[in-house]
Amino acid sequence: MPKSFEEKLLASSYLHRPLEVPTDEALETRLHQKQVLTSKVVMDAGTPSEFHHRSVGKLERTPDNQLRLSSPVTMPHWPEGAPDDGDYCNFGSVYAVQTIDRQDWTAFNRIRLEVFPEFEGLSNAYITIQFKNDGLLKVPDIYDREGVHGVNLISDEWNDVIIEIADLPRDAITELSISYYLQGPEKLSKDNIALRVRSIHLETIETPENTKGWLPNKNVLSYAHNGYGEETAKTAFADEAFIEMPFELLDAQTKSPVFTGVASRLETELGVFAVLDFSNFKEVGSYYLQIGDIKTRSFPIGDMDVKWTTSIWKSLNFIFCERCGYPIPGKHATCHADIVAEHEGKILSFNGGWHDAGDVSQQLIQTAEVTMALYEAAATQKSNPLLYGRLVEEGEWGADFLLKTRFGDGYRATSAGMSRWTDGLIGGMDDAEARVHNQAYENFYCAAIEAYIHARITTNDALKRTLKQIAVEDFDFALAEMTKHGIHQKPIFWEHTYQTSESLYYATAAFSAAMLYQITQDSKYESHLTTFLENMLACQEQDGITGDNGTTYAGFFYRNKERKIIQHFNHQAREHLYLLALEQAMIALPNHESYAKWYQAVELYGNYIKKIMPFVAPYPLIPAGFYHKDEYLDDASFELQHLLVDERAREEYQLQYKEGIPINQDITLRKFPIWFSFRGNNAILLSAGKACSIAGTILNDEKLLKIAEGQLEWIVGKNPFGQSMMYGEGNNYAQQYSVLNGEMVGEIPVGVQTFRNEDQPYWPQFNNATYKEVWVGNAGKWLAIVADLLK
């Protein structure tokens, strides 16, 4: 009998062990249930194919015609072409490669492999399957994203791997390869590992998953997997083939219909949809929808607690699983003790906090933001002592990292690129060195978060006192550096604050000053706060731009006071900091003469968001916003916004600009960002959603709060693919790019991307960075929105 969620929590000792990873509702499980129409052998025991070896290790053929790749678990040197210090490196890859003579595979829409990883003791058995195509569209693309699929396997057993390739360019296939990374030694791993391949088949099925575009997947309904409120609109979307078909809402326990309706036709700029509207049904309970042969899983109708509390537990599980320097049962032993930071003869071990992403690197600011979100969520759970206590416990782990990484003179250890496990012995070749610097922006931000947490601690007086002390110190360190360098002191390239604009700098500094004023009541912070906010609001569009249809749009921000380059986010996203600065200023100084001006700035932003939402109807996601046709000509901002690109990006900017919706002769609206190598929009949506939940709270605006909630709904099912992007929450969730830890309940990837220069969602099964990479920062942003919705 399936375990209830409460039983799973109990089995995990309330997240002191990872939650059991459920696969019964996974996309990969559903793919195995599809009927195969045709099949072609690429390789099996009776049809051996020519594969050759590439890179380290060796390739051999077993007596029963299996391929067997083998290698040591680590190497004594970095791969050829890697940085000398091993930054963002593993120890290479072991490849089996088949060269193919421009075969046309378009008649087949999936590939199937049987593989057996001999990876005993490693946290995750991970392999990569890659395609090359030399046809009309080249694969891989210029950023090496397309045509690469990573798979998390179960070690020491045969795995049946299916990849749908319906949208993969495959008219002239030239290469197929299977490989695995050398991820470094773990305390439980053996010295050598291997991978066996027993068979490879091309297959054809009748209905592959939709992976591109706005129209719903023909196999599933697009609906809110986490449920609906009693009094709110309740809709689901289906392919237009279901228009005018009857549908039913059924009680999950009795299987009896409680509401019947007919799917209506909706045509928007995005296409034609069948809409299942059951808004008139308002009875609390658990239900499911059925139309034709499609039946959803059960979902609740109820209040915010009913809809979102389990997602807090699951987000918390993911955060816990990403702990660095801590043994996670079933994941890894104590890790990364040999990642060190050095400053003026002092050395600290830079393990702690949480791994940044699927590559187990570490970013201080990411950990700091997640820590703040944990305390924010905890404040809503005081009537739930188990969840409250667990959120605070995890928050204290993050706060410890904030303390640990300070050198006490303004310098902090801030980030390290690992992408590997290390042996834990300081002085070995596999060590990584953390970046260290005295950066005004990061000290402002850390001071704000330290003060925020200080104000919310109720049970740890020593931590509360210390956080107040270091918040004061860090704010002063930041002011000193700002006095020396102005606001344009650039972070190191790999820092996650690298893309910070002038306006976002002012927002962060204002948030910091507001928090310091709240915990000290020192008038000097009031002066800094009002100055920083004045500068921030000088970067807001307050007069408005006029569209060709006469609509005026105001409230968005520019990167600086010149108000030429509009503020965008395309990877890291901190749009909510503008609203957070205003919110905390209004809390700190409710009687200030500028209060009405601050309130108006919030209103302008809220109205801007509400005006652009119809461009993506019927979906709930917030559009990426406005772009100016000439932004690519501004070298300074372009180089900061778009990482790891060359001159081709400027050409692609113009192509992507033209795919947007014209607002006037100079401005277009993009539903997805203009982006290049780094793609995926969950962080962007969640940050904008948090901005809306802050604005909605200040203005008491239910529409803005609903828009904020809509970003959660998009991630958990209300998207064209009918997939939940939070693993283990809702259903139809797919494997993600979590190379070293494997799947973790609650993980959220970077998010839906676009195909090349288009402006429509693209979500292939292909599992690759950055779009499918799990990101601990997204879990923090999720918790921050849910906290506002539960207030």
C-alpha positions in Angstrom: 0.0 0.0 0.0 1.5 3.4 -0.9 2.8 5.4 2.0 1.1 8.7 2.9 3.3 11.8 2.9 3.2 11.8 6.7 4.6 8.3 6.8 7.3 9.3 4.4 8.2 12.3 6.6 8.3 10.0 9.6 10.6 7.5 7.8 13.0 10.4 7.0 13.1 11.4 10.7 11.5 14.7 9.6 14.1 15.4 7.0 17.2 14.2 8.9 17.4 11.6 6.1 16.3 12.4 2.5 12.7 11.7 1.5 12.2 8.6 -0.5 12.4 9.4 -4.2 9.1 8.5 -5.8 9.2 7.3 -9.4 5.6 6.0 -9.8 4.4 9.4 -11.0 7.6 10.3 -13.0 7.6 11.1 -16.7 10.1 8.3 -17.3 7.6 5.8 -15.9 4.9 7.0 -18.2 7.2 6.8 -21.2 7.7 3.1 -20.6 3.9 2.6 -20.9 3.7 3.8 -24.5 3.2 1.3 -27.3 6.0 0.9 -29.7 5.0 0.9 -33.4 8.3 0.2 -35.1 11.8 -0.6 -33.9 15.3 -0.7 -35.4 18.3 -2.3 -33.8 21.4 -0.1 -33.5 23.2 -2.6 -31.3 22.5 -5.8 -29.4 24.1 -9.2 -28.7 23.2 -10.4 -32.2 24.0 -7.1 -34.0 27.3 -5.7 -32.7 28.1 -2.2 -33.9 31.4 -0.5 -34.2 32.1 1.8 -31.3 35.5 3.3 -30.6 37.0 4.6 -27.4 37.7 8.3 -26.7 39.4 10.1 -23.7 40.5 8.3 -20.5 39.8 4.7 -19.4 39.2 1.9 -21.9 36.5 0.3 -24.0 36.2 -3.5 -24.5 33.6 -5.9 -25.8 32.5 -8.7 -23.5 32.1 -12.3 -24.7 28.3 -11.8 -25.0 28.8 -8.7 -27.2 28.2 -6.0 -24.6 30.1 -2.8 -24.6 32.1 -2.2 -21.4 33.6 1.2 -20.5 35.9 1.2 -17.5 38.3 3.6 -15.7 39.7 4.7 -12.4 37.2 6.7 -10.3 39.6 9.7 -10.4 42.8 10.8 -12.2 46.0 12.4 -11.0 45.7 15.3 -13.4 43.0 17.6 -14.9 41.7 16.9 -18.4 43.5 18.5 -21.4 42.4 22.1 -21.8 41.1 22.5 -18.2 42.2 25.4 -16.0 45.4 24.8 -14.0 43.5 25.2 -10.8 40.7 22.8 -11.7 38.0 25.5 -11.5 34.6 24.0 -12.4 36.3 20.7 -13.5 35.9 17.0 -13.0 38.6 14.5 -14.0 37.4 13.9 -17.6 35.0 11.6 -19.3 35.1 8.0 -20.7 33.4 7.7 -24.1 32.1 4.9 -26.4 31.6 6.6 -29.8 29.8 5.3 -32.9 30.5 7.2 -36.1 27.5 7.3 -38.4 27.3 8.1 -42.1 24.7 11.0 -42.1 21.8 8.6 -41.4 18.3 10.1 -41.5 16.6 9.2 -38.2 13.4 11.3 -38.7 11.2 8.2 -39.0 12.0 7.4 -35.4 11.0 9.6 -32.4 12.8 7.9 -29.5 15.9 5.9 -28.7 16.2 3.1 -26.1 19.2 1.7 -24.3 19.9 -1.0 -21.8 22.8 0.0 -19.5 24.4 -1.4 -16.3 26.5 1.0 -14.2 29.1 -0.6 -12.0 29.5 2.5 -9.8 29.5 1.0 -6.3 29.8 3.6 -3.5 29.3 6.7 -5.7 26.4 9.0 -4.8 24.9 8.8 -8.2 25.3 6.7 -11.3 25.2 9.3 -14.0 25.8 8.8 -17.8 25.6 11.1 -20.8 24.2 10.2 -24.2 25.1 12.6 -27.0 24.0 13.0 -30.7 25.6 14.9 -33.5 23.6 16.0 -36.6 25.0 17.6 -39.7 21.7 18.4 -41.4 19.6 21.5 -41.8 20.0 22.3 -38.1 23.4 21.4 -36.6 23.7 19.5 -33.3 25.2 20.4 -31.0 24.4 24.1 -31.1 27.1 26.7 -30.6 26.7 26.5 -26.8 26.9 22.7 -26.6 23.4 22.4 -25.1 21.4 20.6 -27.8 21.7 16.9 -28.3 23.2 16.1 -24.9 21.1 14.0 -22.4 22.2 13.1 -18.9 20.6 10.1 -17.1 20.5 9.3 -13.4 20.7 5.5 -13.1 20.4 2.8 -10.4 23.8 1.3 -9.9 24.5 -2.5 -10.2 21.4 -3.3 -12.1 20.1 -3.1 -15.7 18.5 0.2 -16.5 16.0 0.6 -19.4 16.6 4.2 -20.6 14.1 5.9 -23.0 14.7 9.2 -24.7 12.1 10.9 -26.8 13.8 12.7 -29.7 10.8 14.1 -31.7 12.2 17.6 -31.7 15.9 16.7 -32.0 17.2 17.7 -35.4 18.2 14.2 -36.8 18.1 14.3 -40.6 21.8 13.6 -40.9 23.1 11.9 -37.8 26.9 11.6 -37.8 27.7 10.4 -34.2 26.2 8.7 -31.2 28.2 8.5 -28.0 27.7 7.1 -24.5 29.9 8.4 -21.7 30.3 9.0 -18.0 32.1 11.6 -16.0 35.0 10.9 -13.6 33.4 12.8 -10.7 36.2 12.2 -8.1 36.6 9.9 -5.1 34.0 9.4 -2.4 34.6 7.8 0.9 32.5 4.8 0.0 33.5 4.4 -3.7 35.8 1.8 -5.2 39.0 2.7 -7.0 37.5 1.6 -10.4 34.1 2.0 -12.1 32.6 0.7 -15.3 29.5 0.9 -17.5 28.1 -1.9 -19.7 25.7 -1.4 -22.6 23.6 -4.4 -23.8 21.4 -2.9 -26.5 20.4 0.2 -28.3 17.2 0.6 -30.4 15.5 3.3 -32.4 11.8 3.3 -31.9 8.6 4.9 -33.2 5.6 5.7 -31.0 2.3 7.3 -32.0 2.2 10.2 -29.6 5.5 11.6 -28.3 5.4 14.4 -25.7 5.1 17.9 -26.9 8.3 19.7 -26.1 7.9 23.0 -27.9 5.2 25.7 -28.1 2.3 26.9 -26.2 -0.3 24.4 -27.1 -1.0 21.7 -24.4 0.5 18.3 -24.6 -2.0 16.0 -26.2 -1.4 13.3 -23.6 -2.1 15.3 -20.4 -4.1 18.2 -19.1 -2.4 21.4 -18.1 -3.7 22.1 -14.6 -2.5 23.2 -11.1 -1.2 20.0 -9.6 -1.3 21.5 -6.1 -4.9 22.4 -6.4 -7.2 25.4 -6.3 -8.7 27.8 -3.8 -12.4 27.6 -3.0 -13.3 31.1 -4.2 -10.7 31.5 -7.0 -11.0 30.7 -10.7 -10.4 27.0 -11.4 -9.4 26.1 -15.0 -7.4 23.5 -16.8 -6.3 23.5 -20.5 -6.3 20.8 -23.1 -5.6 20.4 -26.8 -8.2 22.0 -29.1 -9.4 18.5 -30.1 -11.2 18.4 -26.7 -13.3 21.6 -27.5 -17.0 20.9 -26.8 -16.3 17.6 -25.2 -17.9 16.9 -21.8 -15.7 16.7 -18.7 -16.2 15.7 -15.1 -14.8 16.7 -11.7 -14.9 13.6 -9.5 -14.5 13.0 -5.8 -11.1 11.3 -5.2 -12.5 9.0 -2.6 -15.9 8.0 -4.0 -15.0 8.3 -7.7 -18.4 10.0 -8.1 -18.9 13.1 -10.3 -19.4 16.3 -8.3 -19.4 18.7 -11.3 -19.9 18.4 -15.0 -19.2 20.8 -17.8 -18.2 21.2 -21.4 -14.8 22.2 -22.6 -15.1 25.7 -24.2 -13.0 27.2 -26.9 -10.5 29.9 -26.1 -8.4 31.6 -28.8 -5.6 33.9 -27.7 -2.4 35.1 -29.4 -0.8 31.9 -28.3 -3.3 29.6 -30.1 -6.6 27.7 -29.6 -7.2 25.9 -26.4 -9.9 23.8 -24.9 -10.7 25.2 -21.4 -12.2 23.1 -18.6 -13.7 25.7 -16.2 -15.1 24.5 -12.9 -14.8 27.8 -11.0 -18.4 27.5 -9.7 -17.5 24.4 -7.7 -16.3 25.5 -4.3 -16.5 22.6 -1.9 -13.3 21.7 0.0 -11.9 18.3 -0.7 -9.8 16.1 -3.0 -10.8 15.7 -6.6 -9.6 14.8 -10.1 -10.6 15.8 -13.7 -11.6 13.5 -16.5 -12.1 14.4 -20.2 -12.1 11.7 -22.9 -9.3 9.3 -22.1 -7.4 11.8 -20.0 -7.7 11.5 -16.2 -5.6 13.7 -13.9 -4.2 12.7 -10.5 -6.1 13.9 -7.5 -5.7 17.5 -6.3 -7.1 19.6 -3.4 -9.6 22.4 -3.4 -8.9 24.3 -0.2 -6.9 27.1 1.4 -3.3 28.1 1.0 -2.2 25.7 3.7 -3.8 22.8 2.0 -2.3 23.7 -1.4 1.3 24.6 -0.4 2.4 23.2 2.9 3.7 19.9 1.5 5.8 21.9 -1.0 7.5 23.6 2.0 8.5 20.2 3.3 9.7 19.1 -0.1 11.7 22.3 -0.8 13.2 21.9 2.6 14.2 18.3 1.8 16.0 19.4 -1.4 17.8 22.1 0.6 18.9 19.6 3.2 20.1 17.2 0.5 22.3 20.0 -0.9 24.2 20.5 2.4 27.9 20.9 1.9 30.3 19.5 4.4 27.7 17.3 6.0 27.0 13.6 5.5 23.7 13.1 3.8 22.5 9.5 4.3 22.3 7.7 0.9 23.8 10.7 -0.9 27.3 11.4 0.2 29.7 11.4 3.2 31.2 14.6 4.6 32.4 16.5 1.6 34.7 19.3 0.4 36.8 19.8 3.5 39.7 20.5 1.2 38.0 23.5 -0.4 39.9 26.3 1.3 40.0 30.1 1.3 43.1 32.1 2.3 43.4 35.7 3.3 46.5 37.4 4.9 47.9 34.1 6.2 44.6 32.8 7.5 42.9 29.7 6.0 39.4 28.5 6.4 37.7 25.4 5.0 35.0 26.6 2.6 32.5 23.8 3.2 29.1 24.4 4.7 25.9 26.0 3.6 24.4 24.3 0.6 25.8 23.3 -2.8 24.7 25.8 -5.4 23.4 23.5 -8.0 23.7 20.1 -9.6 27.5 20.6 -10.0 28.0 20.8 -6.2 29.8 24.2 -6.4 29.3 26.7 -3.7 28.1 30.4 -3.7 27.9 32.3 -0.5 25.2 34.7 -1.7 23.0 31.7 -2.8 23.3 30.2 0.7 22.6 33.6 2.3 19.4 34.1 0.3 18.2 30.5 1.1 18.9 31.1 4.8 16.7 34.2 4.7 13.9 32.4 3.0 14.0 29.6 5.6 13.4 32.1 8.4 10.8 33.8 6.3 8.9 30.5 5.8 9.4 29.6 9.5 7.6 32.7 10.6 4.4 31.3 9.0 4.6 27.9 10.7 4.7 28.7 14.4 1.4 26.7 14.9 3.2 23.7 13.2 6.0 23.0 15.6 7.6 20.2 13.6 7.9 22.2 10.4 8.8 25.4 12.3 11.6 23.7 14.2 12.9 22.0 11.1 12.9 25.2 9.1 14.8 27.0 11.9 17.3 24.1 12.2 18.1 24.3 8.5 18.3 28.1 8.8 20.8 27.8 11.5 23.0 25.7 9.3 22.9 28.4 6.7 23.6 31.2 9.2 26.6 29.3 10.4 28.1 29.5 6.9 27.5 33.3 6.9 29.6 33.5 10.1 32.2 31.0 9.0 33.1 32.7 5.7 33.9 36.1 7.2 37.5 37.1 7.8 36.3 40.0 10.0 37.9 42.8 8.0 35.4 43.1 5.1 36.9 40.2 3.2 34.7 37.1 2.7 35.1 33.7 1.1 32.4 33.9 -1.5 32.4 31.1 -4.0 34.2 28.0 -5.4 33.8 26.0 -8.6 34.0 22.3 -7.9 31.9 20.1 -10.2 33.4 17.1 -8.4 33.9 15.2 -5.2 37.3 15.7 -3.5 39.4 13.4 -1.3 39.1 15.8 1.8 42.9 15.9 2.2 44.1 19.5 2.2 47.2 19.8 -0.1 46.1 17.4 -2.8 45.8 18.2 -6.5 42.1 17.9 -6.3 41.7 20.8 -3.9 39.8 23.9 -5.0 40.5 27.4 -3.8 37.5 29.6 -2.9 37.4 33.2 -4.2 38.0 35.9 -1.6 37.4 39.6 -1.8 36.1 42.7 0.0 33.1 43.6 -2.2 30.7 46.3 -1.2 27.7 44.8 -2.9 28.0 41.5 -1.2 28.6 43.1 2.2 25.5 45.2 1.8 23.5 42.2 0.9 24.9 40.0 3.7 24.4 42.7 6.2 20.7 43.0 5.2 20.2 39.2 5.5 22.0 39.0 8.8 19.8 41.8 10.2 16.7 40.2 8.7 17.4 36.9 10.4 18.4 38.6 13.7 14.9 40.2 13.8 13.2 36.8 13.4 15.2 34.6 15.8 13.4 33.8 19.0 15.3 30.8 20.5 19.0 31.3 19.9 20.1 34.4 21.8 23.8 34.0 21.0 23.2 33.7 17.3 20.8 36.6 17.4 23.3 38.9 19.2 26.1 37.9 16.9 24.1 38.5 13.7 23.3 42.0 14.9 26.9 42.7 15.5 28.2 41.4 12.2 25.4 43.1 10.3 26.5 46.5 11.7 30.1 45.6 10.8 29.4 44.4 7.3 27.3 47.5 6.5 30.3 49.6 7.5 32.6 47.5 5.4 30.4 48.0 2.4 30.2 51.8 2.9 33.9 52.0 3.1 34.4 50.1 -0.1 31.7 52.1 -1.8 33.4 55.3 -0.8 36.6 54.1 -2.3 35.3 52.6 -5.6 31.8 54.0 -6.1 29.0 51.6 -7.1 30.8 50.0 -10.0 33.2 47.7 -8.1 32.8 44.6 -10.2 32.5 41.1 -8.7 34.7 38.3 -9.9 33.3 36.8 -13.1 32.0 33.5 -11.7 30.2 35.2 -8.7 26.5 35.0 -8.9 26.3 38.8 -8.3 28.3 39.5 -11.5 25.3 40.8 -13.5 24.2 43.3 -10.8 23.2 46.7 -12.3 23.4 50.2 -10.8 19.7 50.2 -9.9 19.8 46.7 -8.3 22.9 47.9 -6.3 20.8 50.8 -4.9 17.9 48.4 -4.2 20.2 46.1 -2.2 21.9 48.8 -0.3 18.5 50.4 0.5 17.2 47.0 1.8 20.3 46.8 3.9 20.0 50.2 5.4 16.3 49.6 6.1 17.1 46.4 8.0 19.9 48.0 10.0 17.6 50.9 10.9 14.9 48.4 12.1 17.3 46.5 14.4 19.3 49.5 15.7 17.0 52.6 15.4 20.2 54.5 14.6 19.4 57.6 12.6 22.5 57.3 10.4 20.8 54.4 8.6 17.7 56.5 7.8 19.9 58.9 5.9 21.5 56.1 3.9 18.2 54.5 3.3 16.5 57.6 1.8 19.5 58.3 -0.4 19.7 54.8 -1.7 16.0 54.6 -2.4 16.0 58.0 -4.1 18.7 56.7 -6.5 16.9 53.5 -7.0 13.6 55.2 -7.9 15.5 57.5 -10.3 16.0 54.2 -12.3 12.2 53.4 -12.4 10.0 54.3 -15.4 7.5 56.5 -13.7 6.2 58.6 -16.6 5.5 55.6 -18.8 6.1 54.6 -22.3 3.2 54.6 -24.8 2.5 51.6 -27.0 1.2 51.9 -30.5 -2.3 51.0 -29.2 -2.2 54.0 -26.8 -1.5 51.9 -23.6 0.9 53.5 -21.2 3.3 51.2 -19.3 5.2 52.5 -16.2 6.7 50.9 -13.1 9.5 48.7 -14.5 13.1 49.5 -13.8 16.2 50.4 -16.0 19.7 49.4 -15.2 20.8 52.9 -14.3 19.6 56.5 -14.1 20.1 57.2 -17.8 17.1 54.9 -18.3 18.2 53.6 -21.7 18.8 49.9 -20.9 15.9 48.2 -19.4 16.6 45.9 -16.4 16.3 42.2 -17.4 17.1 39.0 -15.8 18.1 35.9 -17.8 19.8 33.6 -15.3 20.3 34.8 -11.8 17.3 36.9 -10.9 16.8 39.5 -8.1 13.9 41.6 -9.3 12.2 41.2 -6.0 14.9 43.3 -4.3 13.3 46.5 -5.7 10.1 45.7 -3.9 11.8 44.3 -0.8 13.7 47.6 -0.5 10.5 49.6 -0.7 8.6 47.2 1.7 11.3 47.3 4.4 11.7 51.1 4.0 7.9 51.5 4.6 8.1 49.3 7.6 11.2 51.2 9.0 9.9 54.7 8.3 6.1 54.6 8.2 5.8 58.4 8.9 8.5 59.5 6.5 7.7 62.4 4.1 8.5 60.1 1.1 6.2 57.3 2.2 3.6 58.2 -0.4 6.2 58.3 -3.1 7.4 54.8 -2.1 3.8 53.5 -2.1 3.2 55.0 -5.5 6.4 53.2 -6.8 4.9 49.9 -5.6 1.6 50.7 -7.3 3.3 51.5 -10.6 5.2 48.2 -10.5 2.0 46.3 -9.7 0.1 48.0 -12.5 2.9 47.2 -15.0 2.8 43.6 -14.2 -1.0 43.4 -14.5 -0.9 45.1 -17.9 1.6 42.7 -19.4 -0.1 39.5 -18.1 -2.6 39.3 -20.9 0.2 38.7 -23.4 0.7 35.2 -22.1 -3.0 34.2 -21.4 -4.2 31.6 -20.6 -1.0 30.7 -18.8 -0.1 32.3 -15.4 3.6 33.0 -16.0 4.9 36.6 -15.9 6.4 37.7 -19.3 10.1 38.6 -19.4 9.2 42.2 -20.2 10.3 45.0 -22.5 13.5 45.1 -24.6 14.8 48.1 -26.6 15.9 47.4 -30.1 19.4 48.9 -29.6 20.4 47.3 -26.3 22.9 45.1 -27.9 24.9 48.2 -28.9 25.6 49.1 -25.2 28.9 47.2 -24.6 29.0 47.8 -20.9 25.6 46.4 -20.0 25.6 43.7 -22.7 28.9 42.1 -21.4 27.5 42.1 -17.9 24.1 40.6 -18.7 25.2 37.8 -21.0 27.9 35.4 -20.0 30.2 33.2 -22.1 29.1 34.6 -25.5 30.9 36.0 -28.5 29.9 38.5 -31.3 27.3 36.0 -32.5 25.2 37.0 -29.5 24.7 40.5 -30.8 23.4 39.1 -34.1 21.1 36.7 -32.2 19.9 39.6 -30.0 18.4 41.2 -33.0 16.8 38.0 -34.2 15.3 37.3 -30.7 14.1 40.9 -30.5 12.1 40.5 -33.7 10.4 37.4 -32.2 8.8 39.5 -29.5 5.5 41.4 -29.6 6.0 45.0 -30.9 4.9 47.6 -28.3 6.1 50.6 -30.3 8.8 51.2 -32.9 11.6 50.9 -30.3 10.3 48.4 -27.8 9.2 44.8 -28.0 7.8 42.5 -25.3 9.4 39.1 -24.9 7.5 36.3 -23.1 10.9 34.7 -22.4 14.2 36.5 -22.0 16.6 37.3 -24.7 19.4 34.9 -23.7 22.2 32.8 -25.2 24.3 30.2 -23.4 22.5 30.4 -20.0 18.8 29.6 -20.4 15.9 28.7 -18.1 13.4 30.9 -16.4 12.2 29.5 -13.1 14.5 31.8 -11.0 13.3 34.7 -13.1 9.6 33.8 -12.6 10.0 33.1 -8.9 11.9 36.4 -8.3 9.2 38.3 -10.3 6.6 36.3 -8.4 8.1 37.3 -5.1 8.0 41.0 -6.2 4.3 40.5 -6.9 3.7 38.9 -3.5 5.4 41.8 -1.8 3.5 44.3 -3.8 0.3 42.5 -3.3 0.8 42.4 0.4 1.6 46.2 0.6 -1.3 47.1 -1.6 -3.7 44.5 -0.3 -4.1 43.5 -4.0 -5.5 40.0 -4.4 -4.8 40.1 -8.2 -1.1 40.6 -7.6 -1.1 37.8 -5.0 -2.8 35.5 -7.5 -0.1 36.4 -10.1 2.5 35.5 -7.5 0.8 32.2 -6.9 0.6 31.6 -10.6 4.4 31.3 -10.9 4.2 28.3 -8.5 1.3 26.9 -10.5 3.3 27.2 -13.8 6.1 25.3 -12.2 3.8 22.6 -10.8 1.8 21.6 -13.8 0.0 24.6 -15.3 2.3 24.8 -18.3 2.0 23.5 -21.9 3.8 20.2 -21.0 1.6 19.3 -18.1 4.8 18.6 -16.1 5.6 19.4 -12.5 9.1 20.9 -12.4 9.4 20.2 -8.7 10.5 16.6 -8.4 8.1 14.6 -6.2 5.5 17.3 -6.0 2.4 17.0 -8.2 3.0 14.4 -10.9 4.6 13.9 -14.3 7.9 15.2 -13.1 11.0 14.4 -15.1 14.6 13.6 -14.3 16.8 16.7 -13.9 20.4 17.7 -14.2 21.7 16.7 -10.8 24.9 15.0 -11.7 26.5 14.2 -8.4 23.5 13.8 -6.1 20.9 12.2 -8.3 17.2 13.0 -7.9 16.1 14.8 -4.7 12.5 15.3 -3.7 11.7 19.1 -4.0 14.5 19.9 -6.5 13.6 22.6 -9.0 15.6 23.2 -12.2 16.7 26.4 -13.7 13.6 26.2 -15.9 11.9 26.2 -19.3 14.0 27.5 -22.1 13.4 28.6 -25.7 14.7 26.9 -28.9 17.5 29.0 -30.4 16.0 32.4 -31.2 12.3 31.7 -30.7 10.0 33.2 -28.0 8.0 30.1 -27.1 8.6 27.5 -24.4 10.9 24.6 -25.2 11.2 21.8 -22.7 12.8 18.7 -24.2 13.3 15.5 -22.3 17.0 16.1 -22.9 18.5 16.6 -19.5 21.3 19.2 -19.6 22.6 22.4 -18.1 21.6 25.0 -17.6 17.9 24.7 -18.1 17.5 21.3 -16.3 20.1 21.9 -13.7 18.8 21.8 -10.1 19.3 25.1 -8.3 19.1 25.5 -4.5 18.3 29.2 -5.0 15.0 28.3 -6.6 13.9 26.4 -3.5 14.6 29.5 -1.5 12.6 31.7 -3.8 9.8 29.2 -3.7 9.7 29.3 0.1 9.7 33.1 0.0 6.6 33.3 -2.2 4.8 30.6 -0.2 5.6 32.6 3.0 3.8 35.6 1.6 0.8 33.6 0.4 0.4 32.0 3.9 0.6 35.2 5.8 
